[in-house]
Amino acid sequence: MTQKTQLILDMIDLAAEERIAELYVSEPAFGVRIRRRARGECPASAPDAAALSAVPASGPAAAAAAPASLTVSAPLGGTFYRASSPGGEPLASEGCRAEAGAPLCVIEAMKMLTEVAAPQAGTVARVLCEDGQMVEQGQALFILEPGEAEHVS
């Protein structure tokens, strides 16, 4: 087993044991992102503990191929909720279109609810937190990509 393979397996174990939603390690010529599946997310032929993908090294070619994305961060620390009320529909899901100013989630802190809105229009590419998870101020919650949502028929 190579050293890189062992690193990947160790990262999967760490993500599972510590309930880490996403973990990213980058070296000059190698990058790995480990992401735990959220409840209700469809498996995509990935290991049970995490979804694993090799990420190419950054460079001019990688920057030109990747669309500019926007990370939406927590304005304060508290409990992350995807819906505005218990048992309600999520305000934003992966693949859905979010208009500028539309609520994406709610953060509860000191019995107060604060809506987190999309700073610009785009497609929700990733939801980085699980419902009920504690988040810190500045922690990444969503990744938005400019452009239209992909429609699946």
DSSP file (Angstrom, degrees, kcal/mol; ACC not computed):
  #  RESIDUE AA STRUCTURE BP1 BP2  ACC     N-H-->O    O-->H-N    N-H-->O    O-->H-N    TCO  KAPPA ALPHA  PHI   PSI    X-CA   Y-CA   Z-CA
    1    1 A M              0   0    0      0, 0.0     2,-0.0     0, 0.0     0, 0.0   0.000 360.0 360.0 360.0 133.1    0.0    0.0    0.0
    2    2 A T     >  -     0   0    0      1,-0.1     4,-2.1     4,-0.0     5,-0.1  -0.283 360.0-112.9 -76.7 165.5    1.4    3.4   -1.0
    3    3 A Q  H  > S+     0   0    0      1,-0.2     4,-2.1     2,-0.2     5,-0.1   0.880 118.3  51.4 -64.7 -38.9    1.8    6.3    1.4
    4    4 A K  H  > S+     0   0    0      2,-0.2     4,-2.3     1,-0.2    -1,-0.2   0.898 108.5  51.2 -66.5 -40.2   -0.9    8.3   -0.4
    5    5 A T  H  > S+     0   0    0      1,-0.2     4,-2.4     2,-0.2    -2,-0.2   0.917 110.5  48.9 -62.1 -42.9   -3.3    5.4   -0.2
    6    6 A Q  H  X S+     0   0    0     -4,-2.1     4,-2.5     1,-0.2    -2,-0.2   0.891 109.2  53.2 -63.6 -39.8   -2.7    5.1    3.5
    7    7 A L  H  X S+     0   0    0     -4,-2.1     4,-2.3     2,-0.2    -2,-0.2   0.918 109.7  48.5 -59.8 -44.4   -3.2    8.8    3.9
    8    8 A I  H  X S+     0   0    0     -4,-2.3     4,-2.3     2,-0.2    -2,-0.2   0.929 112.1  47.9 -63.3 -45.8   -6.6    8.6    2.2
    9    9 A L  H  X S+     0   0    0     -4,-2.4     4,-2.2     1,-0.2    -1,-0.2   0.895 111.6  50.6 -62.6 -40.0   -7.7    5.6    4.3
   10   10 A D  H  X S+     0   0    0     -4,-2.5     4,-2.6     2,-0.2    -1,-0.2   0.891 109.5  51.3 -63.4 -39.7   -6.7    7.5    7.5
   11   11 A M  H  X S+     0   0    0     -4,-2.3     4,-2.7     2,-0.2    -2,-0.2   0.905 108.7  50.8 -64.7 -41.2   -8.6   10.5    6.3
   12   12 A I  H  X S+     0   0    0     -4,-2.3     4,-2.1     2,-0.2    -2,-0.2   0.934 112.0  47.3 -61.1 -46.2  -11.8    8.4    5.7
   13   13 A D  H  X S+     0   0    0     -4,-2.2     4,-2.9     1,-0.2     5,-0.2   0.920 112.7  49.2 -60.9 -44.7  -11.4    6.9    9.2
   14   14 A L  H  X S+     0   0    0     -4,-2.6     4,-2.6     1,-0.2     6,-0.3   0.920 110.2  50.5 -61.8 -45.4  -10.9   10.3   10.8
   15   15 A A  H  <>S+     0   0    0     -4,-2.7     5,-1.5     1,-0.2     4,-0.5   0.893 114.9  44.4 -60.9 -39.9  -13.9   11.8    9.0
   16   16 A A  H  <5S+     0   0    0     -4,-2.1     3,-0.5    -5,-0.2    -2,-0.2   0.936 116.6  44.1 -70.3 -47.3  -16.1    8.9   10.2
   17   17 A E  H  <5S+     0   0    0     -4,-2.9    -2,-0.2     1,-0.2    -3,-0.2   0.897 121.8  37.0 -66.6 -42.1  -14.9    8.9   13.8
   18   18 A E  T  <5S-     0   0    0     -4,-2.6    -1,-0.2    -5,-0.2    -2,-0.2   0.386 105.2-123.2 -94.2   3.2  -15.0   12.6   14.4
   19   19 A R  T   5 +     0   0    0     -4,-0.5     2,-0.4    -3,-0.5    -3,-0.2   0.887  46.1 174.2  54.7  43.1  -18.1   13.2   12.3
   20   20 A I      < -     0   0    0     -5,-1.5    16,-0.3    -6,-0.3    -1,-0.2  -0.697  25.8-153.1 -81.1 127.7  -16.3   15.7   10.1
   21   21 A A  S    S+     0   0    0     -2,-0.4    15,-2.1     1,-0.3     2,-0.3   0.906  75.7   3.2 -70.1 -42.4  -18.5   16.8    7.2
   22   22 A E  E     -A   35   0A   0     13,-0.2     2,-0.4   106,-0.1    -1,-0.3  -0.994  60.4-174.7-150.2 140.2  -15.7   17.6    4.8
   23   23 A L  E     -A   34   0A   0     11,-2.8    11,-3.3    -2,-0.3     2,-0.4  -1.000   6.2-171.5-137.0 132.8  -11.9   17.3    4.9
   24   24 A Y  E     -A   33   0A   0     -2,-0.4     2,-0.4     9,-0.2     9,-0.2  -0.992   4.8-177.4-132.6 130.3   -9.4   18.5    2.3
   25   25 A V  E     -A   32   0A   0      7,-2.6     7,-2.8    -2,-0.4     2,-0.4  -0.991   8.6-171.8-125.9 133.7   -5.7   17.9    2.1
   26   26 A S  E     +A   31   0A   0     -2,-0.4     5,-0.3     5,-0.2    -2,-0.0  -0.989   9.7 176.4-131.9 133.7   -3.5   19.4   -0.7
   27   27 A E  E >   -A   30   0A   0      3,-3.8     3,-0.9    -2,-0.4    -2,-0.0  -0.774  52.2 -89.8-119.6 169.1    0.1   18.9   -1.7
   28   28 A P  T 3  S+     0   0    0      0, 0.0    30,-0.1     0, 0.0     3,-0.1   0.852 124.1  16.4 -51.8 -40.2    1.8   20.5   -4.6
   29   29 A A  T 3  S+     0   0    0      1,-0.1     2,-0.3    28,-0.1    28,-0.3   0.255 126.3  50.7-117.5  13.1    0.9   17.7   -7.1
   30   30 A F  E <   +A   27   0A   0     -3,-0.9    -3,-3.8    26,-0.1     2,-0.3  -0.987  52.3 178.0-155.2 135.8   -1.9   15.9   -5.2
   31   31 A G  E     -AB  26  55A   0     24,-0.7    24,-2.4    -2,-0.3     2,-0.4  -0.998   5.4-169.1-141.2 145.4   -5.1   16.8   -3.5
   32   32 A V  E     -AB  25  54A   0     -7,-2.8    -7,-2.6    -2,-0.3     2,-0.5  -0.999   3.6-165.9-136.0 134.9   -7.8   14.7   -1.8
   33   33 A R  E     -AB  24  53A   0     20,-1.8    20,-1.4    -2,-0.4     2,-0.5  -0.988   5.0-165.8-120.8 125.7  -11.3   15.8   -0.5
   34   34 A I  E     -AB  23  52A   0    -11,-3.3   -11,-2.8    -2,-0.5     2,-0.4  -0.944  10.3-179.6-109.8 127.9  -13.2   13.5    1.8
   35   35 A R  E     -AB  22  51A   0     16,-2.2    16,-4.3    -2,-0.5   -13,-0.2  -0.986  20.9-137.6-134.4 124.7  -16.9   14.2    2.3
   36   36 A R        -     0   0    0    -15,-2.1     2,-0.3    -2,-0.4    14,-0.2  -0.541  30.7-111.0 -75.2 142.7  -19.4   12.4    4.5
   37   37 A R        -     0   0    0     11,-0.3     2,-0.1    -2,-0.2    -1,-0.1  -0.558  30.0-130.0 -72.6 136.3  -22.8   11.7    3.0
   38   38 A A    >   -     0   0    0     -2,-0.3     3,-2.2     1,-0.1    -1,-0.1  -0.484  40.6 -79.5 -79.4 157.7  -25.6   13.7    4.6
   39   39 A R  T 3  S+     0   0    0      1,-0.3    -1,-0.1    -2,-0.1     3,-0.1  -0.361 120.2  17.2 -57.2 133.2  -28.7   11.8    5.7
   40   40 A G  T 3  S+     0   0    0      1,-0.3     2,-0.3    -3,-0.1    -1,-0.3   0.356  91.3 134.0  86.4  -6.3  -30.9   11.2    2.7
   41   41 A E    <   -     0   0    0     -3,-2.2    -1,-0.3     1,-0.1    -4,-0.1  -0.593  61.4-114.0 -78.9 138.1  -28.2   11.8    0.2
   42   42 A C        -     0   0    0     -2,-0.3     2,-0.1    -3,-0.1    -4,-0.1  -0.509  29.5-116.8 -71.9 133.2  -28.0    9.2   -2.6
   43   43 A P        -     0   0    0      0, 0.0     2,-0.1     0, 0.0    -1,-0.1  -0.460  20.5-160.1 -68.9 144.3  -24.8    7.1   -2.6
   44   44 A A        -     0   0    0     -2,-0.1    -2,-0.0     3,-0.1     0, 0.0  -0.452  60.6 -75.9-124.0  58.3  -22.7    7.5   -5.7
   45   45 A S  S    S+     0   0    0      1,-0.2     3,-0.1    -2,-0.1     6,-0.0   0.897  94.2 135.5  49.3  48.6  -20.6    4.4   -5.6
   46   46 A A        -     0   0    0      1,-0.1    -1,-0.2     5,-0.1     5,-0.2  -0.764  64.3 -79.0-117.4 164.4  -18.4    5.8   -2.9
   47   47 A P        -     0   0    0      0, 0.0     3,-0.2     0, 0.0    -1,-0.1  -0.247  44.9-113.5 -59.3 153.9  -17.1    4.2    0.4
   48   48 A D  S    S+     0   0    0      1,-0.2   -11,-0.3   -12,-0.1     3,-0.1   0.882 111.9  45.8 -58.6 -42.0  -19.6    4.0    3.2
   49   49 A A  S    S-     0   0    0      1,-0.2     2,-0.3   -13,-0.1    -1,-0.2   0.793 125.3  -6.1 -76.7 -27.6  -17.8    6.5    5.5
   50   50 A A        -     0   0    0     -3,-0.2     2,-0.5   -14,-0.2   -14,-0.3  -0.994  63.7-108.3-161.2 159.4  -17.1    9.2    2.9
   51   51 A A  E     -B   35   0A   0    -16,-4.3   -16,-2.2    -2,-0.3     2,-0.4  -0.859  40.2-156.9 -94.0 134.1  -17.2   10.2   -0.7
   52   52 A L  E     +B   34   0A   0     -2,-0.5     2,-0.4   -18,-0.2   -18,-0.2  -0.927  18.8 166.1-119.5 132.7  -13.7   10.3   -2.0
   53   53 A S  E     -B   33   0A   0    -20,-1.4   -20,-1.8    -2,-0.4     2,-0.4  -0.990  31.2-130.7-145.6 138.4  -12.4   12.2   -5.0
   54   54 A A  E     -B   32   0A   0     -2,-0.4   -22,-0.2   -22,-0.2    -2,-0.0  -0.720  23.8-153.7 -84.3 134.9   -8.9   13.1   -6.3
   55   55 A V  E     -B   31   0A   0    -24,-2.4   -24,-0.7    -2,-0.4     3,-0.1  -0.938  16.2-122.0-112.4 127.6   -8.6   16.8   -7.0
   56   56 A P        -     0   0    0      0, 0.0   -26,-0.1     0, 0.0     3,-0.1  -0.262  39.2 -89.3 -66.4 156.6   -6.0   17.9   -9.6
   57   57 A A        -     0   0    0    -28,-0.3     5,-0.2     1,-0.1     2,-0.1  -0.300  48.9-104.9 -62.0 147.8   -3.3   20.3   -8.6
   58   58 A S        +     0   0    0    -30,-0.1    -1,-0.1    -3,-0.1     3,-0.1  -0.438  60.9 125.3 -76.2 151.7   -4.2   23.9   -9.0
   59   59 A G  S  > S-     0   0    0     -2,-0.1     4,-2.6     1,-0.1     5,-0.2  -0.959  74.0 -65.4 177.6-178.0   -2.7   25.8  -11.8
   60   60 A P  H  > S+     0   0    0      0, 0.0     4,-1.9     0, 0.0     5,-0.1   0.883 130.2  48.4 -59.0 -40.3   -3.6   28.0  -14.8
   61   61 A A  H  > S+     0   0    0      2,-0.2     4,-1.7     1,-0.2     5,-0.1   0.911 113.2  47.1 -67.9 -41.3   -5.4   25.1  -16.6
   62   62 A A  H  > S+     0   0    0      1,-0.2     4,-1.9     2,-0.2    -1,-0.2   0.893 111.6  51.1 -66.7 -39.3   -7.3   24.1  -13.5
   63   63 A A  H  < S+     0   0    0     -4,-2.6    -1,-0.2     1,-0.2    -2,-0.2   0.872 110.5  48.9 -66.4 -36.5   -8.4   27.7  -12.8
   64   64 A A  H  < S+     0   0    0     -4,-1.9    -1,-0.2    -5,-0.2    -2,-0.2   0.846 113.3  46.9 -71.8 -33.0   -9.6   28.2  -16.4
   65   65 A A  H  < S+     0   0    0     -4,-1.7    -2,-0.2    -5,-0.1    -1,-0.2   0.817  99.8  76.1 -79.2 -31.0  -11.6   25.0  -16.3
   66   66 A A  S  < S-     0   0    0     -4,-1.9     2,-0.1    -5,-0.1     3,-0.1  -0.676  81.1-128.9 -87.3 129.7  -13.3   25.5  -12.9
   67   67 A P        -     0   0    0      0, 0.0     2,-0.3     0, 0.0    -2,-0.1  -0.421  35.7 -95.2 -71.3 152.2  -16.1   28.1  -12.7
   68   68 A A        -     0   0    0     -2,-0.1     2,-0.3    77,-0.0    -5,-0.0  -0.501  48.6-167.5 -67.3 128.7  -15.9   30.7  -10.1
   69   69 A S        -     0   0    0     -2,-0.3     2,-0.4    76,-0.2    76,-0.2  -0.826  13.0-137.9-118.5 160.7  -17.8   29.6   -7.0
   70   70 A L  E     -C  144   0B   0     74,-3.3    74,-3.4    -2,-0.3     2,-0.5  -0.967   9.1-144.7-121.5 129.4  -18.9   31.5   -3.9
   71   71 A T  E     -C  143   0B   0     -2,-0.4     2,-0.6    72,-0.2    72,-0.2  -0.828   9.8-149.7 -94.2 127.4  -18.7   30.2   -0.4
   72   72 A V  E     -C  142   0B   0     70,-2.6    69,-3.4    -2,-0.5    70,-1.6  -0.874  21.0-163.0 -97.0 121.2  -21.5   31.3    1.9
   73   73 A S  E     -C  140   0B   0     -2,-0.6    67,-0.2    67,-0.3    66,-0.1  -0.646  26.2 -94.2-106.9 160.2  -20.2   31.5    5.5
   74   74 A A        -     0   0    0     65,-2.5    64,-3.1    62,-0.3    65,-0.1  -0.557  23.4-153.8 -71.4 127.8  -21.9   31.6    8.9
   75   75 A P  S    S+     0   0    0      0, 0.0     2,-0.3     0, 0.0    -1,-0.1   0.687  79.3   5.0 -75.7 -16.7  -22.4   35.1   10.1
   76   76 A L  S    S-     0   0    0     60,-0.1     2,-0.2    63,-0.1    62,-0.1  -0.964  85.4 -92.7-155.9 166.0  -22.4   33.9   13.7
   77   77 A G        +     0   0    0     -2,-0.3     2,-0.3    60,-0.1    59,-0.2  -0.578  68.4  91.8 -83.9 150.0  -21.9   30.7   15.7
   78   78 A G  E    S-F  135   0C   0     57,-2.1    57,-3.2    -2,-0.2     2,-0.5  -0.987  76.4 -33.3 162.9-157.9  -24.9   28.5   16.6
   79   79 A T  E     -FG 134 108C   0     29,-2.6    29,-2.5    -2,-0.3     2,-0.4  -0.851  53.6-136.3 -99.9 126.4  -26.9   25.6   15.5
   80   80 A F  E     - G   0 107C   0     53,-3.2    52,-3.2    -2,-0.5    53,-0.4  -0.661  23.2-178.5 -83.7 128.1  -27.4   25.1   11.7
   81   81 A Y  E     - G   0 106C   0     25,-2.9    25,-2.8    -2,-0.4    50,-0.1  -0.997  22.6-157.1-128.0 133.3  -30.8   24.2   10.4
   82   82 A R  S    S+     0   0    0     -2,-0.4     9,-3.3    23,-0.2    10,-0.4   0.747  81.7  52.3 -77.5 -24.2  -31.7   23.6    6.8
   83   83 A A  S    S-     0   0    0      7,-0.3    23,-0.2     8,-0.1     4,-0.1  -0.772  79.2-130.7-112.6 157.5  -35.4   24.4    7.4
   84   84 A S  S    S+     0   0    0      5,-0.5    -1,-0.1    -2,-0.3    21,-0.0   0.633  94.7  27.6 -82.0 -13.3  -37.0   27.4    9.0
   85   85 A S  S >  S-     0   0    0      4,-0.2     3,-2.3     0, 0.0    -1,-0.1  -0.987 100.9 -83.5-143.8 153.2  -39.2   25.3   11.2
   86   86 A P  T 3  S+     0   0    0      0, 0.0     3,-0.1     0, 0.0    -2,-0.1  -0.308 116.4   9.5 -57.9 131.7  -38.9   21.8   12.7
   87   87 A G  T 3  S+     0   0    0      1,-0.2    -3,-0.0    -4,-0.1     2,-0.0   0.432 101.5 132.1  79.9  -1.4  -40.0   19.1   10.1
   88   88 A G    <   -     0   0    0     -3,-2.3    -1,-0.2     1,-0.1     3,-0.1  -0.247  66.6 -85.1 -78.8 169.1  -40.2   21.7    7.3
   89   89 A E        -     0   0    0      1,-0.1    -5,-0.5    -3,-0.1    -4,-0.2  -0.456  54.1 -95.7 -69.7 144.3  -38.8   21.5    3.9
   90   90 A P        -     0   0    0      0, 0.0    -7,-0.3     0, 0.0     3,-0.1  -0.341  24.1-137.6 -59.3 141.7  -35.1   22.5    3.5
   91   91 A L  S    S+     0   0    0     -9,-3.3     2,-0.3    13,-0.3    14,-0.2   0.826  87.9  15.1 -70.1 -31.7  -34.7   26.1    2.3
   92   92 A A        -     0   0    0     12,-0.5     2,-0.3   -10,-0.4    -1,-0.2  -0.997  67.2-175.7-146.0 138.8  -31.9   25.1   -0.1
   93   93 A S    >   -     0   0    0     -2,-0.3     3,-2.2    -3,-0.1    31,-0.3  -0.907  43.6 -79.2-129.6 159.2  -30.8   21.8   -1.5
   94   94 A E  T 3  S+     0   0    0     -2,-0.3    31,-0.2     1,-0.3     3,-0.1  -0.347 117.5  20.2 -59.2 132.6  -27.9   20.8   -3.7
   95   95 A G  T 3  S+     0   0    0     29,-3.9    -1,-0.3     1,-0.3    55,-0.2   0.273  95.5 122.3  92.7 -10.3  -28.7   21.6   -7.4
   96   96 A C    <   -     0   0    0     -3,-2.2    28,-2.8    28,-0.2     2,-0.4  -0.516  65.3-112.7 -87.2 156.7  -31.5   24.1   -6.6
   97   97 A R  E     -D  123   0B   0     26,-0.2     2,-0.5    -2,-0.2    26,-0.2  -0.693  28.2-164.0 -86.4 134.4  -31.5   27.7   -7.9
   98   98 A A  E     -D  122   0B   0     24,-3.4    24,-2.4    -2,-0.4     2,-0.2  -0.985   8.4-146.4-121.6 124.3  -31.1   30.4   -5.2
   99   99 A E    >   -     0   0    0     -2,-0.5     3,-2.2    22,-0.2    19,-0.4  -0.510  40.5 -81.0 -82.8 156.9  -31.9   34.0   -6.0
  100  100 A A  T 3  S+     0   0    0      1,-0.3    -1,-0.1    -2,-0.2    21,-0.1  -0.375 119.5  15.5 -57.9 129.3  -30.0   36.9   -4.4
  101  101 A G  T 3  S+     0   0    0     17,-3.4    -1,-0.3     1,-0.3     3,-0.0   0.327  91.3 135.6  87.4  -6.8  -31.4   37.5   -0.9
  102  102 A A    <   -     0   0    0     -3,-2.2    16,-2.5    16,-0.2    -1,-0.3  -0.534  63.3-106.2 -74.2 139.0  -33.2   34.2   -0.7
  103  103 A P  E     + H   0 117C   0      0, 0.0    14,-0.3     0, 0.0     3,-0.1  -0.431  35.3 179.0 -67.8 137.3  -32.8   32.3    2.6
  104  104 A L  E     -     0   0C   0     12,-3.6   -12,-0.5     1,-0.4     2,-0.3   0.716  63.2 -23.9-104.8 -33.8  -30.5   29.3    2.5
  105  105 A C  E     - H   0 116C   0     11,-1.2    11,-2.5   -14,-0.2    -1,-0.4  -0.939  58.6-112.4-163.8 179.4  -30.7   28.2    6.1
  106  106 A V  E     -GH  81 115C   0    -25,-2.8   -25,-2.9    -2,-0.3     2,-0.5  -0.986  16.7-157.4-128.5 139.8  -31.3   29.3    9.7
  107  107 A I  E     -GH  80 114C   0      7,-2.7     7,-2.4    -2,-0.4     2,-0.5  -0.980   9.7-152.4-117.6 127.3  -28.8   29.5   12.5
  108  108 A E  E     +GH  79 113C   0    -29,-2.5   -29,-2.6    -2,-0.5     2,-0.4  -0.865  22.6 163.9-100.8 125.9  -30.1   29.4   16.1
  109  109 A A  E >   - H   0 112C   0      3,-2.5     3,-1.7    -2,-0.5   -31,-0.1  -0.976  69.7  -9.7-141.7 126.5  -28.0   31.2   18.7
  110  110 A M  T 3  S-     0   0    0     -2,-0.4     3,-0.1     1,-0.3    -1,-0.1   0.890 127.6 -56.3  53.1  45.5  -29.3   32.2   22.2
  111  111 A K  T 3  S+     0   0    0      1,-0.2     2,-0.4     0, 0.0    -1,-0.3   0.587 115.1 116.8  65.6  13.0  -32.9   31.3   21.3
  112  112 A M  E <   -H  109   0C   0     -3,-1.7    -3,-2.5     2,-0.0     2,-0.5  -0.913  57.8-142.1-111.0 139.0  -32.8   33.7   18.3
  113  113 A L  E     -H  108   0C   0     -2,-0.4     2,-0.5    -5,-0.2    -5,-0.2  -0.871  15.0-170.6-102.2 130.5  -33.1   32.5   14.7
  114  114 A T  E     -H  107   0C   0     -7,-2.4    -7,-2.7    -2,-0.5     2,-0.3  -0.980  15.1-140.5-122.0 121.5  -31.0   34.2   12.0
  115  115 A E  E     -H  106   0C   0     -2,-0.5     2,-0.6    -9,-0.2    -9,-0.2  -0.597   8.7-146.5 -78.1 140.2  -31.6   33.5    8.4
  116  116 A V  E     -H  105   0C   0    -11,-2.5   -12,-3.6    -2,-0.3   -11,-1.2  -0.949  21.7-160.3-106.9 119.2  -28.6   33.2    6.1
  117  117 A A  E     -H  103   0C   0     -2,-0.6   -15,-0.1   -14,-0.3   -17,-0.1  -0.638  25.5 -99.4-102.7 156.0  -29.4   34.6    2.7
  118  118 A A        -     0   0    0    -16,-2.5   -17,-3.4   -19,-0.4   -16,-0.2  -0.585  25.2-149.6 -69.4 126.4  -27.7   34.0   -0.7
  119  119 A P  S    S+     0   0    0      0, 0.0     2,-0.3     0, 0.0    -1,-0.1   0.748  79.2   3.8 -72.3 -22.2  -25.4   37.0   -1.4
  120  120 A Q  S    S-     0   0    0    -21,-0.1   -19,-0.1   -18,-0.1     2,-0.1  -0.965  92.4 -81.8-153.0 164.6  -26.0   36.6   -5.1
  121  121 A A        +     0   0    0     -2,-0.3     2,-0.3   -21,-0.1   -22,-0.2  -0.410  68.4 113.5 -70.1 146.1  -28.0   34.4   -7.5
  122  122 A G  E     -D   98   0B   0    -24,-2.4   -24,-3.4    24,-0.2     2,-0.4  -0.980  63.3 -71.7 174.0-176.7  -26.6   31.0   -8.3
  123  123 A T  E     -DE  97 145B   0     22,-3.4    22,-2.6    -2,-0.3     2,-0.9  -0.866  43.4-118.5-103.0 134.3  -27.0   27.3   -8.0
  124  124 A V  E     + E   0 144B   0    -28,-2.8   -29,-3.9    -2,-0.4   -28,-0.2  -0.619  36.9 174.5 -72.6 107.2  -26.4   25.5   -4.7
  125  125 A A  E     +     0   0B   0     18,-2.7     2,-0.3    -2,-0.9    -1,-0.2   0.860  62.9   9.4 -83.3 -38.6  -23.5   23.3   -5.6
  126  126 A R  E     - E   0 143B   0     17,-1.5    17,-2.0   -32,-0.1     2,-0.6  -1.000  51.9-151.3-146.1 141.1  -22.8   21.9   -2.1
  127  127 A V  E     - E   0 142B   0     -2,-0.3    15,-0.2    15,-0.2   -89,-0.1  -0.976  19.1-172.0-105.8 116.6  -24.4   22.0    1.4
  128  128 A L        +     0   0    0     13,-3.0     2,-0.3    -2,-0.6    14,-0.2   0.508  57.9  58.1 -94.0  -5.7  -21.4   21.7    3.7
  129  129 A C  S    S-     0   0    0     12,-0.6     2,-0.3  -108,-0.1     6,-0.0  -0.877  73.3-126.1-125.6 156.7  -23.2   21.2    7.1
  130  130 A E    >   -     0   0    0     -2,-0.3     3,-2.0     4,-0.1   -50,-0.2  -0.716  42.5 -88.3 -97.9 152.2  -25.7   18.7    8.4
  131  131 A D  T 3  S+     0   0    0     -2,-0.3   -50,-0.2     1,-0.3     3,-0.1  -0.360 115.3  17.9 -59.0 130.2  -29.0   19.7   10.0
  132  132 A G  T 3  S+     0   0    0    -52,-3.2    -1,-0.3     1,-0.3     2,-0.2   0.447  91.6 141.9  87.0   1.1  -28.6   20.3   13.7
  133  133 A Q    <   -     0   0    0     -3,-2.0   -53,-3.2   -53,-0.4     2,-0.3  -0.515  54.6-119.3 -77.6 141.2  -24.8   20.7   13.5
  134  134 A M  E     -F   79   0C   0    -55,-0.2     2,-0.3    -2,-0.2   -55,-0.2  -0.651  35.7-169.7 -76.7 134.3  -23.0   23.4   15.6
  135  135 A V  E     -F   78   0C   0    -57,-3.2   -57,-2.1    -2,-0.3     2,-0.3  -0.891  13.2-135.4-125.1 156.9  -21.2   25.9   13.4
  136  136 A E    >   -     0   0    0     -2,-0.3     3,-2.3   -59,-0.2   -62,-0.3  -0.746  39.9 -83.0-107.2 157.4  -18.8   28.7   14.2
  137  137 A Q  T 3  S+     0   0    0     -2,-0.3   -60,-0.1     1,-0.3     3,-0.1  -0.373 118.7  18.6 -57.1 131.3  -18.7   32.2   12.9
  138  138 A G  T 3  S+     0   0    0    -64,-3.1    -1,-0.3     1,-0.3     2,-0.1   0.332  88.9 141.1  88.2  -7.1  -17.0   32.2    9.4
  139  139 A Q    <   -     0   0    0     -3,-2.3   -65,-2.5   -65,-0.1    -1,-0.3  -0.466  60.5-107.2 -69.9 139.5  -17.5   28.5    8.9
  140  140 A A  E     +C   73   0B   0    -67,-0.2   -67,-0.3     1,-0.2     3,-0.1  -0.491  43.3 168.3 -68.8 131.1  -18.4   27.6    5.3
  141  141 A L  E     +     0   0B   0    -69,-3.4   -13,-3.0     1,-0.4   -12,-0.6   0.755  60.3   8.7-109.8 -43.2  -22.1   26.5    5.0
  142  142 A F  E     -CE  72 127B   0    -70,-1.6   -70,-2.6   -15,-0.2     2,-0.5  -0.936  55.3-140.8-138.7 156.8  -22.8   26.4    1.2
  143  143 A I  E     -CE  71 126B   0    -17,-2.0   -18,-2.7    -2,-0.3   -17,-1.5  -0.992  23.0-165.8-119.3 122.3  -21.0   26.7   -2.1
  144  144 A L  E     -CE  70 124B   0    -74,-3.4   -74,-3.3    -2,-0.5   -20,-0.2  -0.862   3.2-161.2-106.4 139.7  -22.9   28.6   -4.8
  145  145 A E  E     - E   0 123B   0    -22,-2.6   -22,-3.4    -2,-0.4   -76,-0.2  -0.973  23.5-117.8-118.5 136.1  -22.0   28.6   -8.4
  146  146 A P  S    S+     0   0    0      0, 0.0     2,-0.2     0, 0.0   -24,-0.2  -0.340  74.4  53.0 -65.8 153.2  -23.2   31.2  -10.9
  147  147 A G  S    S-     0   0    0    -26,-0.1     2,-0.1     2,-0.0    -2,-0.1  -0.582  91.9 -40.0 114.9-177.6  -25.4   30.0  -13.7
  148  148 A E        -     0   0    0     -2,-0.2     2,-0.1     1,-0.1   -25,-0.1  -0.467  58.8-103.1 -86.0 154.3  -28.6   28.0  -14.1
  149  149 A A        -     0   0    0     -2,-0.1     2,-0.4   -27,-0.1   -53,-0.1  -0.477  38.0-113.0 -71.5 145.9  -29.6   24.9  -12.1
  150  150 A E        -     0   0    0    -55,-0.2     2,-0.5    -2,-0.1    -1,-0.1  -0.681  28.7-143.9 -81.8 133.2  -29.2   21.6  -13.9
  151  151 A H        -     0   0    0     -2,-0.4     2,-0.5     2,-0.0   -56,-0.0  -0.837   7.1-155.0-101.3 133.1  -32.6   20.0  -14.6
  152  152 A V              0   0    0     -2,-0.5    -2,-0.0     1,-0.1     0, 0.0  -0.919 360.0 360.0-107.6 126.5  -32.9   16.2  -14.4
  153  153 A S              0   0    0     -2,-0.5    -1,-0.1     0, 0.0    -2,-0.0   0.441 360.0 360.0-103.3 360.0  -35.6   14.6  -16.4
